[in-house]
């Protein structure tokens, strides 16, 4: 590991950073495969955190732990004129792996179905490469803060851990990337403005007296009322919110009853509310609960509504996108940058951009001519060439942002 901590020996920090990443690439692939085989869900990323702590410490990069899991590493000037943050997320999903890879998950029912193992490895590589040119960072008065964030996949997410720990204090601009299996490896998807959507969790619990299905008039037909919630509440929201906001409430879990001839006493629906517009997201508070109560009122059931505010949209800053684009072209080539559309997926990096400008890039992970995979599916396969490209992208973006 001594090579990783060596000081820069060349005048050109970009060339030196790229050369260091070229040397590191086989090790980065090995590390990524190990992380992939040992996934950990939100706020349980203890093995991952220990590995990162040990590897960064061996390279003489100071680290400080976050409250539960995750950590922050610091590089460059101690009293900088400018500080850039690079962020990766650590957690896996409670999804069984079915990729068939030789380094598939060894944890039953858990896998890196969103590519966070790649994000973690990419940022680790960028940190180690930037360490090799740290004297240049100091000379330029530049500091780089590497944020290894836990619990991106839950609501509320681990971005709040970072913010509560002062992880964005003194940061002038923040960057992150996300695997995109819909675009080819060697390309980076960029857009100015919103790139992800706001995403909230919604849980509706109905209760009533229950009864026999032959006498719904003497009870409260809770299952029918729950069905009305499933269909009518999304319809109400579509009429109460600006349609240009692209709001969509989709139910992912529905539970009610266990016998064909019994009206149940309880029922539950759980889903996500997503929208493209930040202004509409900020004004929606209370609207979901009101809609549920109005819909079930004729059916004489009680409703409990938990509307958990998840994340606002990620809104990419134009200057930050320009820095990412320059780094992508410098690290890959003139055709590296491709346009990308706003997604209805949520991303809690958005909380970091509420007070600090920055941008999220989409890292192409599809083998050219190969299969197109979906995120959050157990068959996700990432072209490992994306690891070196992502590490170059983050490291050179930090050097570009001066």
N, C-alpha and C positions, 0 to 999 in steps of 0.2 A: 504493500500500500504506500510505500515511501514515495513512489513516482507521482502519486496523486497530490501530494502536498508540496511538490517542488515549485519554486518560484519561476516566473516567466523569463525566458532567455532570448526572446525575439522582440523586435520593435513593433511588429504588427500583431495586435492582440486578437484580431479576428482569425488570422491564419493560425496563430498558436492555439486558440480555443478549438478550432476545427480539427487541428492535428491531434490534440489531446483526446477529443471525442472519438476520432478514428481509432486511436490506440485503445480506448476504453470499450469500444463497441462490443467485442466478444464477452467481456465481463458483464456489461449491461444486459445483454441477452440472457446470460446465465442467471443474473439476479432477477430479471423479470420472470423467468420460468419458475424460479423458486417461490416468488411472491404469488404467482398464479396457482401454484400447487398448494399453497397454504393461505387461502382467503380468510378474512376476518370481517364480520359484520360491524355495523356502526357502534362506535365507542368500545369495541372489543379488540381493536387493532394493536394488541400488546406486542405480539411477535414482530409485526411490521415496524412498530415504533422502536423496539429494541434494536432491530437490524439497522434501521436508518441512523439511530443514535451512535451505534458502534462504528458504522462505516464513515460517517461524517467526522466523528472524533478522531479516527485513525488518520484522516486527512487534515487534521488540525483546524477544522471548521467548528467554531463555537456553536453550541446548540442550547436551547432551553425548552423544557417540556411544556406542553399545554396541559390543562387541568386533569384530563382523564387519559386520553391518548393523543398522539400527534405531537409535533414539535415545530420549532422555528429555528432556522440556521441563519447566521449573519456572515456576510462577506464584505470586504472593501473598507472604505474609509469609516472610521469610528465617529467622526463629526463631519458628515458629508454635506456637500452643497445640494445633492440630489439623491433620493433613495427610491429604488425600484423594487417592487415585490413580485415574486414568481410563486404561483400557488399550484399545488397538486392535491388530489383527494385520495384517501387511502382505503376506504371501505369497500367490501364486496356486498353481494345481494343474496338473500335467502332463496336461491334458485339452483336446482340441481344441474350440474354440468353434463352435457351430452355431445361435446365437441369431438371426443375420441382422441384428443391430443395426448402424446406420451407424458406430458407434464400436467395432465388434468388435475382438477381439485382433488385433494385427499380428504376434504371435509364434507361429510355427507350433507346434501341439501344446500350447500353454499358454493358460490363460484363468482369469479370476476366477470360477470355478464355485461358490465358497462365499461370495461377497459381501464379501471382505476389502477390496476397493476402496471399498465403501460404509463399512465400519468405519473405515478410514483417514481418509476425507473427513469423516465425522461427528466424529471426535475432533479433527481439524484445525479444523473450524468451531467446536467447543466451546472449544478453546484460544484462538482469535482473539477469540471473543465474551467470554470471561472476562478476557482482557487489557483489554478496554474498561471493565471494572469492577474492575480490579486494586486500586485504592485502597480499595475497600470490603472486598476480601479481606484487605488488610493491616490495616485498622481492626478487623476481626473476628478477627484472628490466625489466619486460615485460609490454608493453602498447598494448591495443587493441582499434582499431578505427573502429567503426561501421558506415558504409556508407549506408544511406537510399537514394538511387538514384532515381530521377524522370526520366520519358521520355525515357525508354529503347526501346519502340516500334516505335519510329520515327527516321528519318534520317535527319540531324545528331542527335544523341541521347544525353541523359542527362549525359553520362559519361564525356562529355566535360565540363559540369557544374562543376563536381567534380574535374576534373583536373585543370580547371581554378581557382578554389577556393583553390588550394593547398591540395586537399584531399589525394593525394598519396605522399606528401612530407614527407620524413623521414620514409616511410613504407618499411620494408624489404621483406614482402611477403603478397600477397593478395589472398583471397578466396571468392568463391561464389558458389551457387548451383542453380539448375533449376529443376522444376518438370518434371518428365518423366513418362507419363501415359502408356508407353509400357513395364515397368518393375514393378515387384511386390513391394508393400510397405514392408519395412524391408530390401531392398537392395539398394546399392549405386553404380551407374555406374561410373567407372573411367578408364581413359586411359592416357598414357604419350604422349605428342606431340599434334598435332591439334585435337580438339574435336568439333569445329564448323567451318563454312566456312566464307570466305569473302562475304559480301553482299552489293551491290550498288543499288541505284534507277536509272532507265533509263526512260526518257520521250522524245518521238519524236513527234514533231508537223510539219505537212506538210501543205503548203499553195499553192494555185494555182488560176487561173482565174475562175474556175467553168464553168458550161455549161450544155447543153442538152445531155442526154445519147445517142441520135441518132447521135451526131457529136463529138465523142471523139477526132477525128483528128484535130478539130478546137479549142480544149480546151487543158486541161491536165487532164488525167484520174487519178485523185488524189486517188480515192479509190483503183484502181488497184496498184498504186505505194505504198500505205499503206500496201496492202496485200504482196507485195514483201518485204517490211521492216519486216513484221511479220515472214516471212519464210526464207528470204535470209540472213538477218543480223545474226541470230543465227548460220546459216551454215557457214558464213564467219568467225565468231569468232572461230568456231570449227576447222578451218583450219589455223588460224593465231596464236592460242595459243597452248601450249604444251598439248596434250590430257590427259596427266597424271594430269593436274591441275583440271580436272573435271568441267570445266567452263560450265555453263548453263544459257542462257537468256530466261526467261519465261515471256510472256505478261499476265498481269492480267486485263487490261482495254483497250478497243478499242472503239473509237468514230469517226464516219464519216457519215455525211448526215442524212436527215430525209424524203427523198422522193425517190421512186424507179426510177423516170425518170429524176433526177437531179444529175449531177456530183457536189459534194460539193466543196466549196472553201477551207475548212480546214478539217483536220483529225488528230487524236492523238492516240498514243499507249503508254501505261505506263506499266512498268514491273520491274523485279528484275534480276540483274546479280549476280550469285553466283559462287564461285570457291573454291576449297580446298587448293590451293597452294598460300602461301603468296608472294613468289617471283613473280609469274605471275601477281598477283593482283597489285603489286607495279609498274609493267612495262606496264600495260594496258592503261595508261592515253592517251587519244586521239584516241585510236583504234576504239572505238564504233562510235564516230562521223565520222571518216573517212569511216567506213564501211557503215553507213547510207547514206552519201553523194554519195558514189560510186554506191550504189544500186539504188538510185532514179534519178541519173543523166540522164538516157535516157528518163525520163518521164516529163521533163521540169516543175518540181515542186520544191519549195524551202523547205529546211529542217532546223529546229531548233532542236538541240540535247542538252538535259540537262542530263549529266551523273554525278550524285551526289555520291561521294565516301562515302560509308556507314560505314562499319566496316571491319577490317582485321580478319583473323581467330583467335579464342582463341587457344593458344598453351600452353598446360599444362606442367609446370616444373616438372621434375622427383621427386625432393625432396618434393615439395608441394603435389604431388600425394601421396607420401609415408606418409606424415603427415595426409592427409585425410583418407587414408586406415587404418592407425593405430587408428584414432578416430572412424571410422565406426565399426571396429571390437571391440573396447572397449565399444562402446555405444549400439551396436546391437548384435554382436556375430561373431564367426569366419567365417561364410559364408555370411557376409553382403556385401562384395565387389564382384561385377560382372563386366566382361569386357563390354565395350561399344564402338560402332563404331563412326567414325566421321560423323557428320550431316552436311547437306547443309544449315541448319538454321543459321542465323546470330545472334550475341550477342555482344552488345557494351561494355561488360566487357573486351573485347579484347583490347580496347584502354588503359585500366588500366595496362594491361600486356605488353604493348609496352616498358615500362621502368622499371617495377617492376615484378619480377617473382611471379608466383602464379598458381592457378588451379581452374577449374570449375568442380563441381561434379554434377551428375545426380541423383536426389532424386526419388526413386521409389514411385509412387502414385497409382498404380493399386491394387485393392483388389484381393488377390490370388483367381483364378478361376473366377474372374469377367470380366466385359467388358474392352476392350482396347479402350481408347479414343484417339482422335487426338487433339493436341494443336491448338489454334486459331479457335476452333469450339465452338459454343454456348452450346453444350451438355456436355462439359467437367465436369467430377465429380472426385474429389480427395478423396481418402481414408484418413480420418482425422488422422489416426495413424501416417501419414507421418509428421505431425506437430511436435510432440515430438521428433521423430527420427531426423528430420532436425535440430531442436534446439540443440539437443545433439551433432550432427555432427559438427556444427559450433563452439559451445562452447569448445568441447574437442579438436578440431583441433587447436584452439588458445592456449590451454594449452599444446598440443603436440609440438607446434612449438617453441621450446626453444633452 
